[in-house]
Amino acid sequence: MLGTILIVLLVLALFGALPRWSHSRDWGYAPTGGLGLVLLIVVILLVLGRI
């Protein structure tokens, strides 16, 4: 249950970090890449049964 909630929150944060506005376009895809890495680690931990 906790893992599912964590994945949903991370996916929402991943979509929220996309550079859509003019002030955040200079950031590039760094925020999205960082959140994507965290999401990947959580998914791997869920598959291995650690969460």
MIPA-9718 format. One record per residue: residue number from 1; residue in three letters; x, y, z of N, C-alpha, C in turn. Coordinates in nm, 2 decimals. Atoms other than C-alpha are relative to their C-alpha. Layout:
# residues N
+-----+------+--------+--------+--------+--------+--------+--------+--------+--------+--------+
|  nr | rest |   n.px |   n.py |   n.pz |  ca.px |  ca.py |  ca.pz |   c.px |   c.py |   c.pz |
+-----+------+--------+--------+--------+--------+--------+--------+--------+--------+--------+
| NUM |  ALA |      X |      Y |      Z |      X |      Y |      Z |      X |      Y |      Z |
...
+-----+------+--------+--------+--------+--------+--------+--------+--------+--------+--------+
END
This chain:
# residues 51
+-----+------+--------+--------+--------+--------+--------+--------+--------+--------+--------+
|  nr | rest |   n.px |   n.py |   n.pz |  ca.px |  ca.py |  ca.pz |   c.px |   c.py |   c.pz |
+-----+------+--------+--------+--------+--------+--------+--------+--------+--------+--------+
|   1 |  MET |   0.08 |  -0.12 |   0.00 |   0.00 |   0.00 |   0.00 |   0.09 |   0.13 |   0.00 |
|   2 |  LEU |  -0.09 |  -0.11 |   0.00 |   0.28 |   0.24 |   0.09 |   0.07 |   0.02 |  -0.13 |
|   3 |  GLY |  -0.07 |  -0.01 |   0.12 |   0.47 |   0.16 |  -0.22 |  -0.09 |   0.06 |  -0.12 |
|   4 |  THR |   0.09 |  -0.06 |   0.10 |   0.17 |   0.24 |  -0.44 |  -0.02 |   0.15 |   0.01 |
|   5 |  ILE |   0.02 |  -0.14 |  -0.02 |   0.11 |   0.57 |  -0.28 |   0.13 |   0.08 |  -0.03 |
|   6 |  LEU |  -0.13 |  -0.06 |   0.03 |   0.48 |   0.65 |  -0.31 |   0.02 |   0.01 |  -0.16 |
|   7 |  ILE |  -0.02 |  -0.01 |   0.15 |   0.48 |   0.57 |  -0.69 |  -0.10 |   0.10 |  -0.05 |
|   8 |  VAL |   0.09 |  -0.10 |   0.05 |   0.17 |   0.78 |  -0.75 |   0.05 |   0.14 |   0.03 |
|   9 |  LEU |  -0.05 |  -0.14 |  -0.03 |   0.32 |   1.08 |  -0.57 |   0.12 |   0.03 |  -0.09 |
|  10 |  LEU |  -0.12 |  -0.03 |   0.08 |   0.65 |   1.04 |  -0.76 |  -0.04 |   0.02 |  -0.15 |
|  11 |  VAL |   0.04 |  -0.03 |   0.14 |   0.47 |   1.02 |  -1.10 |  -0.06 |   0.14 |  -0.01 |
|  12 |  LEU |   0.06 |  -0.13 |   0.01 |   0.27 |   1.33 |  -1.02 |   0.11 |   0.11 |   0.01 |
|  13 |  ALA |  -0.11 |  -0.09 |  -0.01 |   0.59 |   1.51 |  -0.92 |   0.08 |   0.00 |  -0.13 |
|  14 |  LEU |  -0.08 |   0.01 |   0.13 |   0.76 |   1.39 |  -1.24 |  -0.07 |   0.08 |  -0.11 |
|  15 |  PHE |   0.07 |  -0.09 |   0.10 |   0.48 |   1.55 |  -1.45 |   0.00 |   0.14 |   0.04 |
|  16 |  GLY |   0.00 |  -0.14 |  -0.04 |   0.49 |   1.86 |  -1.24 |   0.13 |   0.07 |  -0.02 |
|  17 |  ALA |  -0.13 |  -0.05 |   0.03 |   0.86 |   1.90 |  -1.31 |   0.03 |   0.03 |  -0.14 |
|  18 |  LEU |  -0.03 |  -0.03 |   0.14 |   0.83 |   1.92 |  -1.68 |   0.01 |   0.15 |  -0.03 |
|  19 |  PRO |  -0.02 |  -0.14 |   0.03 |   0.95 |   2.25 |  -1.82 |  -0.10 |   0.06 |  -0.10 |
|  20 |  ARG |   0.10 |  -0.05 |   0.08 |   0.63 |   2.40 |  -1.95 |  -0.02 |   0.15 |  -0.01 |
|  21 |  TRP |   0.02 |  -0.14 |   0.00 |   0.64 |   2.76 |  -1.85 |   0.13 |   0.07 |  -0.04 |
|  22 |  SER |  -0.12 |  -0.07 |   0.06 |   0.88 |   3.03 |  -1.98 |   0.11 |   0.01 |   0.10 |
|  23 |  HIS |  -0.11 |  -0.01 |  -0.10 |   1.07 |   3.07 |  -1.65 |   0.07 |  -0.13 |   0.03 |
|  24 |  SER |  -0.07 |   0.13 |  -0.03 |   1.14 |   2.70 |  -1.62 |   0.06 |  -0.06 |  -0.12 |
|  25 |  ARG |  -0.06 |   0.06 |   0.12 |   1.25 |   2.63 |  -1.98 |   0.15 |   0.01 |   0.01 |
|  26 |  ASP |  -0.15 |  -0.01 |  -0.01 |   1.60 |   2.75 |  -1.89 |   0.06 |  -0.11 |   0.08 |
|  27 |  TRP |  -0.05 |   0.10 |  -0.08 |   1.63 |   2.47 |  -1.64 |   0.03 |  -0.13 |  -0.08 |
|  28 |  GLY |  -0.01 |   0.12 |   0.08 |   1.61 |   2.20 |  -1.91 |  -0.08 |  -0.11 |   0.06 |
|  29 |  TYR |   0.07 |   0.12 |  -0.05 |   1.51 |   1.85 |  -1.82 |   0.07 |  -0.05 |   0.13 |
|  30 |  ALA |  -0.07 |   0.04 |  -0.13 |   1.73 |   1.83 |  -1.50 |  -0.10 |  -0.04 |   0.11 |
|  31 |  PRO |   0.10 |   0.04 |  -0.11 |   1.43 |   1.83 |  -1.25 |  -0.07 |  -0.13 |  -0.04 |
|  32 |  THR |   0.07 |   0.12 |   0.04 |   1.25 |   1.57 |  -1.46 |   0.09 |  -0.12 |   0.01 |
|  33 |  GLY |  -0.10 |   0.11 |   0.00 |   1.56 |   1.35 |  -1.49 |   0.02 |  -0.05 |   0.14 |
|  34 |  GLY |  -0.03 |   0.04 |  -0.14 |   1.62 |   1.36 |  -1.12 |  -0.12 |  -0.07 |   0.06 |
|  35 |  LEU |   0.12 |   0.06 |  -0.05 |   1.26 |   1.27 |  -1.03 |  -0.02 |  -0.14 |  -0.07 |
|  36 |  GLY |   0.01 |   0.12 |   0.07 |   1.27 |   1.00 |  -1.30 |   0.09 |  -0.11 |   0.06 |
|  37 |  LEU |  -0.10 |   0.09 |  -0.06 |   1.58 |   0.85 |  -1.14 |  -0.06 |  -0.05 |   0.13 |
|  38 |  VAL |   0.06 |   0.04 |  -0.13 |   1.40 |   0.84 |  -0.80 |  -0.11 |  -0.10 |  -0.02 |
|  39 |  LEU |   0.11 |   0.09 |   0.04 |   1.10 |   0.68 |  -0.96 |   0.05 |  -0.14 |  -0.04 |
|  40 |  LEU |  -0.06 |   0.12 |   0.04 |   1.31 |   0.42 |  -1.12 |   0.06 |  -0.08 |   0.12 |
|  41 |  ILE |  -0.05 |   0.07 |  -0.12 |   1.48 |   0.33 |  -0.79 |  -0.11 |  -0.05 |   0.08 |
|  42 |  VAL |   0.11 |   0.05 |  -0.08 |   1.15 |   0.30 |  -0.61 |  -0.07 |  -0.12 |  -0.07 |
|  43 |  VAL |   0.06 |   0.12 |   0.07 |   1.01 |   0.07 |  -0.89 |   0.09 |  -0.12 |   0.02 |
|  44 |  ILE |  -0.09 |   0.12 |  -0.01 |   1.32 |  -0.15 |  -0.87 |  -0.01 |  -0.05 |   0.14 |
|  45 |  LEU |   0.01 |   0.05 |  -0.14 |   1.29 |  -0.17 |  -0.49 |  -0.13 |  -0.07 |   0.02 |
|  46 |  LEU |   0.13 |   0.07 |  -0.01 |   0.92 |  -0.26 |  -0.53 |   0.01 |  -0.14 |  -0.06 |
|  47 |  VAL |  -0.01 |   0.13 |   0.07 |   1.01 |  -0.54 |  -0.78 |   0.08 |  -0.10 |   0.09 |
|  48 |  LEU |  -0.08 |   0.08 |  -0.08 |   1.27 |  -0.67 |  -0.54 |  -0.06 |  -0.04 |   0.13 |
|  49 |  GLY |   0.07 |   0.03 |  -0.13 |   1.03 |  -0.67 |  -0.25 |   0.05 |   0.07 |   0.12 |
|  50 |  ARG |  -0.06 |  -0.07 |  -0.11 |   1.22 |  -0.42 |  -0.04 |  -0.09 |   0.10 |   0.07 |
|  51 |  ILE |   0.09 |  -0.10 |  -0.05 |   0.93 |  -0.18 |   0.00 |  -0.14 |  -0.07 |   0.02 |
+-----+------+--------+--------+--------+--------+--------+--------+--------+--------+--------+
END
